[in-house]
């Protein structure tokens, strides 16, 4: 245990913990950036799960008609720092292609139409904008998606 191949997609060893008991915090700049991308889309609402737990930060769900197309939260990495991540919807072909790339993309524990994205200093925010918009299009009614064209 503790070797690189034992770590999960977020770089955590199975027993990694900073030990201070404080919940993970999502970097404010990341929240503001993702919130701006999502709320710019028609009729999007935001739900906040602020039940801070040791394993993850507050979770922000961006919804279209009460269905989540983007979930933002952070988990703790092996050094005790937050690992911000998005969980987005993706069509099967796009999901397969993103997972084949590997980091920063990863399979989630959620249903098979979702893909996770680790947000790092190297994040391509134009690509994130496109992925968020594609995720939105999968759930939004046609009359709303036509507003994007």
Secondary structure as UniProt FT lines:
FT   HELIX           4..6
FT   TURN            9..10
FT   TURN            14..15
FT   HELIX           28..39
FT   TURN            42..43
FT   STRAND          44..49
FT   TURN            54..55
FT   STRAND          59..64
FT   TURN            65..66
FT   STRAND          67..76
FT   TURN            78..79
FT   STRAND          82..89
FT   HELIX           92..101
FT   TURN            103..104
FT   STRAND          105..107
FT   TURN            112..113
FT   STRAND          114..118
FT   TURN            121..122
FT   HELIX           125..139
FT   HELIX           142..145
FT   HELIX           146..148
//
